[in-house]
Amino acid sequence: MKTLHKIAAISITAIALTAMTGCSNMSTRDKNTAIGATVGAVGGAILTGGSGIGTAGGAAVGGVIGHQIGR
């Protein structure tokens, strides 16, 4: 079952990164925020075993960190 979670997390990350390449008109800060939120969501999902609250919390924290990078 853990293997399935890892495969799902990697697939979601790949899809999200592919989708973000279509956002070429985004500023660097916007891109950093989106990347941070994606990485945070995947990290939160992995650390909490797929919990929705953990995923949302990870996305929120990752988004804030991504937004603050390069300030």
C-alpha positions as CSV (number, residue, x, y, z in Angstrom):
1,M,0.0,0.0,0.0
2,K,2.9,2.4,0.7
3,T,4.2,1.8,-2.7
4,L,0.9,2.9,-4.2
5,H,1.1,6.1,-2.2
6,K,4.6,6.8,-3.4
7,I,3.6,6.2,-7.0
8,A,0.6,8.4,-6.6
9,A,2.6,11.2,-5.1
10,I,5.2,11.1,-7.8
11,S,2.6,11.0,-10.5
12,I,0.8,14.0,-9.0
13,T,4.0,15.9,-8.7
14,A,4.9,15.2,-12.4
15,I,1.5,16.2,-13.6
16,A,1.6,19.4,-11.5
17,L,5.0,20.4,-12.8
18,T,3.9,19.7,-16.3
19,A,0.8,21.9,-15.9
20,M,2.9,24.7,-14.5
21,T,5.1,24.9,-17.6
22,G,2.0,26.2,-19.3
23,C,2.0,29.3,-17.1
24,S,4.8,31.1,-18.9
25,N,3.3,34.5,-18.2
26,M,3.6,34.0,-14.4
27,S,6.1,36.1,-12.5
28,T,9.1,34.4,-10.7
29,R,7.4,34.9,-7.4
30,D,4.2,33.3,-8.6
31,K,6.1,30.3,-10.0
32,N,8.0,29.9,-6.7
33,T,4.7,30.0,-4.8
34,A,3.1,27.4,-7.1
35,I,6.2,25.1,-6.9
36,G,6.3,25.5,-3.1
37,A,2.7,24.7,-2.7
38,T,3.0,21.6,-4.9
39,V,6.1,20.3,-3.1
40,G,4.5,21.1,0.3
41,A,1.3,19.2,-0.7
42,V,3.2,16.1,-1.7
43,G,5.4,16.3,1.4
44,G,2.4,16.7,3.6
45,A,0.6,13.8,2.0
46,I,3.6,11.5,2.3
47,L,4.3,12.5,5.9
48,T,0.6,12.1,7.1
49,G,-0.2,9.0,5.0
50,G,-2.5,10.8,2.6
51,S,-4.5,12.8,5.1
52,G,-6.4,15.6,3.5
53,I,-5.5,18.0,6.3
54,G,-1.8,17.1,6.1
55,T,-1.9,17.7,2.3
56,A,-3.6,21.0,2.6
57,G,-1.4,22.1,5.5
58,G,1.7,21.1,3.5
59,A,0.5,23.1,0.5
60,A,-0.2,26.2,2.6
61,V,3.2,26.1,4.3
62,G,5.0,25.3,1.0
63,G,3.2,28.1,-0.8
64,V,4.2,30.6,1.9
65,I,7.8,29.5,1.8
66,G,7.9,29.6,-2.0
67,H,6.4,33.1,-2.0
68,Q,9.1,34.3,0.5
69,I,12.0,32.9,-1.4
70,G,13.9,35.6,-3.3
71,R,12.4,38.4,-1.5
